[in-house]
């Protein structure tokens, strides 16, 4: 009998790829937080949370079934690439249908980070810009960072950081010492403030 708890990601993926459902389920549970972390920035700027989670899960399942250890990339790295590409594709498609680009399709956590880069080569094809557009994008990122520093309280910034890291409301409550209801209220305030900034033009959507 296989003790799945003792298997590393590579072995679990090997078993899942040949139809072992228990191995697949263990990887899904293990990487659910990664799926949440990748999808939540889009949810904050207007995406439907359940739809985005489902898209992220499809990306994770694709990674489980297609990962090749010979590519010299850790499974987690490959899984994150598949999840983000799936989410970006879904957001781009949805934005085209609605004629309303969702913050240019970039994850909010990338925009909020002072040192953020887009290290995955796959992103370059999705966001190929002229030099002028790249300068405008950097300016918009700086506007977003400054706007968030001004409009979010220290508690809200802390909650946002934990939320974007994929923690559950319960986990955020435990780390901040706040009730779950206070965490939920903080997330809703953050979403409203972001929406107000976008709608007012403080953060450019072009």
RANOR-V333481 format. One record per pair of residues at least 12 apart in sequence whose C-alpha atoms are under 7 Angstrom apart, sorted by the first residue. I is the first residue (numbers start at 1). J is the second residue. If there is no record, write none. Layout:
BEGIN
i & j
I & J
I & J
END
This chain:
BEGIN
i & j
4 & 23
9 & 75
10 & 75
13 & 64
16 & 64
17 & 64
17 & 65
33 & 166
33 & 167
34 & 166
35 & 53
35 & 56
35 & 57
35 & 83
36 & 53
36 & 166
37 & 164
37 & 165
37 & 166
38 & 84
39 & 52
39 & 53
39 & 56
39 & 87
40 & 164
41 & 107
41 & 108
41 & 109
41 & 164
42 & 107
42 & 108
44 & 191
45 & 191
45 & 194
45 & 195
52 & 87
55 & 86
55 & 87
56 & 83
56 & 86
56 & 87
59 & 82
59 & 83
59 & 86
60 & 79
60 & 82
60 & 83
63 & 78
63 & 79
63 & 82
88 & 105
91 & 105
92 & 105
103 & 205
104 & 205
104 & 206
109 & 164
111 & 141
112 & 145
140 & 203
140 & 204
143 & 203
144 & 203
156 & 186
159 & 172
169 & 183
END
